[in-house]
Amino acid sequence: MRHLKEVRETYWQHFKFAAFVSRNLFVAAGAAIIHAIFPFLLETTASNKINEVHIMLKTRNEEPEPLDEDKELFI
């Protein structure tokens, strides 16, 4: 499948990620509905969740930065 090759994921990796994104958007939608009814509750929850999803989507397939061999790794 072309899309899976484009995002460099297996079917199950893609399924897991898509399900995770869906869950987060569902939580954001629920928070937005509650906020619509009670504006004093969950004032930033929906937008924060959507921003998290945006960052995850934007950065999920970025190449990791190469390690600087001169720096020590602390584990």
N, C-alpha and C positions, 0 to 999 in steps of 0.2 A: 504494500500500500504506500502510495506516494507520500501522504501526510506523515505517516510514521517515520519514513526515511528523512523527511524534512526536519522533524523534531528530534530525530535520533533516539527513538524510544521503541521498545518492544510493545506489542499489543497490551500486555498486562501492566507495564510501566505507565503507558498512556491512560489505560483504564483507571488505574489507581490515582493518578494525578487529576484526571478529569472528575472523578468522584469526589476527591478532596476539594477541588475548586467549587463543584456544585454544592457541597455541604456548606462551605463558607458563604457562598452567595445566598443559600437558603437561610442561614443564620442572619445575614445582613437584611434580607427581606423581612424576616420576622421582627427584627429590631426596628426596622422602618415603619412597619405596621403599628407596633406598640407605640412608637414615638408619635405617629400620626394621631393616635387616639389620646395619648398622654404626653404632650409636648415637653413636659418637665422630666420625662424619663428617657434614658438611653439617647442623650442628645448628640453624641458623636459616634455611637457604636456602629451604625450602618456604614457611615463614610469611612471610619477607620478600617472596618473589615474589607470594604471595597478597595481601599488603598493597599491593604496587605495582598489581596488577590492580584491587583495590578502589578505590584512589585514581583510577586511570584511568577506571573506570566511573562513579564519582561526579562527576568533574569534566569529562568529555569534552564536554558540551554547555553548560557554563556560559558566560554572556555575559562577554566580556572587560570589565575595568574601564575606564571612560572615561579618556582621557588627561587629566592635569592640565595645562592650557595654560601654567601658570606655571613648570612644571619643564622643564628642557632635556633633550632626548633625547641620549644618548651611544651612538653606533653604532660 
